[in-house]
Amino acid sequence: MSEEKNYVKISELKPDMNKVTTRVRVLETQEPKTVNTRKGPRTISEAIIGDETGRTKLTLWGNAAGSVEKGSAIEIRSAWTSVYKGQVMLNIGGRDNIVKIEDEAVPQEEEIPEDIPRAPEDYRPPQRRTFGRQTYSRRRSRQTY
């Protein structure tokens, strides 16, 4: 018996979603680059993806960076959303979470609307977690208890 997946459309993306599975077309790609994070330097790349409901930015972390090609149709699994400047974006880590699919499974680039998912105006990110005796506030200042 085959298992039917619940694919999330770009227009349905909301802040703080996890385990998102979607089918999209890659509209633009950027070369991998190294960025400094709280956990040290990380390799990322960014892409613009879309479906019949809209488009958004995809950040590919670690070994997923640079793994998508412009124009390709892909299925993204186990992604999570984040918000930057009010825009809801997708994030993915690991090449195993990106699968090429049949080209006909998603619209062609010219059929994808410019609509971008937005976070509610009153959205505030969740409080950062506490690790050990240190916690990081939303202002990224380090506090020790």
C-alpha positions in Angstrom: 0.0 0.0 0.0 1.5 3.4 -1.0 1.7 6.2 1.5 0.3 9.5 0.2 2.4 12.6 1.3 1.0 15.9 2.5 2.8 18.4 0.3 2.8 22.0 1.7 2.3 24.7 -0.9 4.5 27.8 -0.8 1.5 30.0 0.1 0.8 27.7 3.1 4.2 28.3 4.8 4.0 29.8 8.2 6.7 30.8 10.8 8.2 28.0 12.9 7.0 25.0 10.8 9.1 21.8 11.0 9.2 18.6 8.8 7.9 20.4 5.8 7.6 18.4 2.5 7.0 20.4 -0.7 7.5 20.1 -4.4 8.9 23.1 -6.2 10.9 24.4 -9.1 14.3 26.0 -8.6 14.1 29.5 -10.1 17.5 31.0 -9.0 20.6 29.6 -7.3 23.7 31.1 -5.7 27.1 29.6 -5.1 27.9 28.2 -1.7 29.5 30.6 0.8 30.8 30.4 4.4 28.9 32.4 7.1 29.7 32.8 10.8 27.0 31.5 13.2 26.7 31.0 16.9 28.0 27.5 16.3 30.9 28.6 14.2 31.5 28.9 10.5 28.9 27.0 8.3 28.6 26.5 4.6 25.3 27.7 3.0 23.8 28.5 -0.4 20.6 30.2 -1.2 18.0 29.6 -3.9 14.7 31.0 -4.9 12.0 28.2 -5.3 8.4 28.3 -6.3 5.2 26.4 -7.0 1.8 27.4 -8.5 1.0 29.4 -5.3 4.2 31.6 -5.0 7.9 31.7 -4.4 10.3 32.0 -1.5 14.0 31.8 -0.5 15.5 28.4 0.3 18.6 28.3 2.5 20.6 25.0 2.0 22.9 24.3 5.0 26.0 22.1 5.3 26.4 19.4 2.6 23.1 20.4 1.0 24.7 23.8 0.0 25.1 24.0 -3.8 23.1 20.8 -4.4 20.2 22.3 -6.5 20.3 23.5 -10.1 18.3 26.3 -11.7 15.3 25.0 -13.5 15.2 21.6 -11.8 12.0 20.2 -10.3 12.6 18.9 -6.7 10.9 17.5 -3.7 12.2 18.9 -0.4 11.8 16.8 2.7 12.2 17.6 6.4 12.6 21.3 5.9 11.9 24.0 8.5 10.7 27.6 8.2 12.3 30.8 9.5 11.4 34.5 9.1 13.7 37.2 7.9 12.4 40.8 7.3 8.9 39.5 7.5 9.3 36.9 4.8 8.8 33.2 5.6 11.6 31.1 4.1 12.5 27.4 3.9 15.7 25.9 5.3 17.1 22.4 4.6 20.2 20.4 5.7 21.4 17.2 4.1 21.4 16.2 0.4 19.2 13.2 1.3 16.3 15.6 1.9 16.3 16.9 -1.7 15.1 14.6 -4.5 14.8 15.4 -8.2 11.3 14.7 -9.5 9.6 14.6 -12.9 9.6 18.0 -14.6 5.9 17.9 -15.2 5.2 17.6 -11.4 5.6 21.4 -10.9 4.8 24.5 -13.0 7.3 26.0 -15.3 9.1 29.2 -14.2 6.8 31.6 -16.2 3.7 30.0 -14.5 4.9 30.7 -10.9 3.4 33.8 -9.4 5.6 36.5 -7.6 3.6 36.1 -4.3 5.8 35.6 -1.3 4.6 34.1 2.1 4.7 36.7 4.8 4.7 36.3 8.6 1.9 38.0 10.6 2.8 41.6 11.5 2.7 40.8 15.2 5.0 37.7 14.8 7.8 37.4 17.3 10.3 34.6 17.1 10.3 32.1 20.0 12.6 32.7 22.9 16.0 31.1 22.4 16.8 27.9 24.3 19.0 27.8 27.3 22.1 25.6 27.1 24.0 24.9 30.4 24.4 28.0 32.3 24.3 30.3 29.3 21.3 31.6 27.4 21.1 33.7 24.3 18.4 36.3 24.1 16.8 37.6 20.9 19.3 40.4 20.9 22.1 37.8 20.8 23.7 39.1 23.9 25.3 36.4 26.1 24.1 36.2 29.6 25.5 34.0 32.3 23.5 32.9 35.3 
